[in-house]
Amino acid sequence: MPVALSAATLGEIGALGVGVPQYDRRALVPRILHLGVGGFHRAHLARYVDELADGGGEWAIRGVGLLESDRRMADVLAAQDGLYTLIERDSEGSHVNVVGSIVDFVREGFAAQLAHADVAILSMTITEGGYSLEQPNATIEAIVDALEARRAAGGTPLTVLSCDNLPGNGTVARAAIMQVASTRSDELVRYLESACTFPNSMVDRITPQTSDADRVWLRDEIGIDDGWPVVCEPFRQWVIEDAFAAARPAFEDVGVLFTDHVHDWELYKLRMLNATHSCMAYLSGLAGIVYVDQAIANPTIGAYLGRFLVDEVMPTLTEIPGHPAAEYAATVVDRFANTGVRDQIARLCIDGTAKFPTFLIPTVERQLDLDGPVECAALALAGWARYLGTVPVEERAPDPHGARSAALAAEALDDPRAFLELGAVFTPRLRESARFGDAFVRAYEEIAAHGAIGALL
């Protein structure tokens, strides 16, 4: 019989050969309040904090879920005393640990929780599009409400730490929060300016969505019944500015890199890892490929991505001393080849309208400056347009900001150049570039005539 995961069964689970917390979770202090507890948070920040606790640290995390969709997470974590199983997979096998750093999860009382002086860090993963203020943003409004409660309760210093995958994530978070705060009161603005910091960070760990097959494997092969385990690759990285308003955990003891050059690391990741993900996503989806490792194993796709990295991306990057761009690119390809993670192409296709402006467009603009090649990038964007225009809406990956993208993709079926009118993605520089426009149209027509794989040849 599988063992149901809970604090009371950790001894039994440890006897199965699984790593379990060796620290007293009751002695931990939830000084980190994390908004948006999902798979990535539990594979990344929560795992770092868990390892620190295992080494004698006293920090813990209290999760916060504001959305209706967070109800299931709340129920699962409550039933399991905040515990969950982390499954790290590579092509050789799986390594399983129970993580204990999340000691509480709440769906109400966010403002009251943040007002506690014990809380030193408000961290968040609210997705790339979660900072947009183009429409009323309930999440940012709730964060500002909670910050006002903290100010009113004494205004102790606070670090607001974005763990979202976008450049200058701390700067972006600060801008969104300050914009809303400026509509509230001068006192709140002064508190944010004087007592709060918003360090930028680069986060990285491939974390596919948990599937029912993952739960079944964990139950049948390992002997643990876990309502929501997390699957991830062994690789992880976190690069942060050391700009904390008050105390912080000793993250450097568990491999976190503190630097004043986060931006250079961001460009490595965004332009090599994330952009390459997006470049393969829609072309692979059109070709009927399900998993990332299957895509990278296809010699035609692999050669295309190699050209993209070497010819179009690397010339736009500033080399980080001791960390050559070519070495990072090789690591990216190796990670994609991981057959253990089984990362889904469908996951990479989510939210293209928010991703492309950050991941790929800056590379294209820089290559236009350099009079360099843009064909690989144009092919990726044409693949996206073709995907939106030909894949039935019920089969497409979700794109919360993609209504205009889909409408223009439908027009592109007759006139591919119509898709370039998507101002949310294509900057004036790209729309006015005859060289890029012609490359995009050629790529689109090649996909339409020969299919995604044929267009890559």
Buried (B, 14 or more C-beta within 10 A) or exposed (E): EBBBBBEEBBEBBBEEEBBBBEBEBEEBBBBBBBBBBBBBBBBBBBBBBBBBBBEEBEBBBBBBBBEEEBEEBBBBBEBBBBBBBBBBBBEEEBBBBBBBBBBBBBBEEBBEBBBBBEBBBBBBBBBBBBBBEEEEBEBBBBBBBBBBBBBEBEBBBBBBBBBBBBBBBBBBBBEBBBBBBEEBEEEBBEBBEEBBBBBBBBBBBBBBBBEEEBBEBBBEEBBBBBBBBBBBBBBBBBBBBEBBBBEBBEBEEBEBBBBEEBBBBBBBBBBBBBBBBBBBBBBBBBBEBEBBBBBBBBEBBBEBBBBBBBBBBBBBBEEBEEEEBEEBBEBBBEBBBBBBBBBBBBBBBBBBBBBBBBBBBBBBBBBBEEEBBBBBBBBBBBBBBBBBBBBEEEEBBEBEBBEBBBBBBBBBBEEBBBBBEBEBBBBEEBBEBEBBBEBBBBBBEBBBEEBBBEBBE
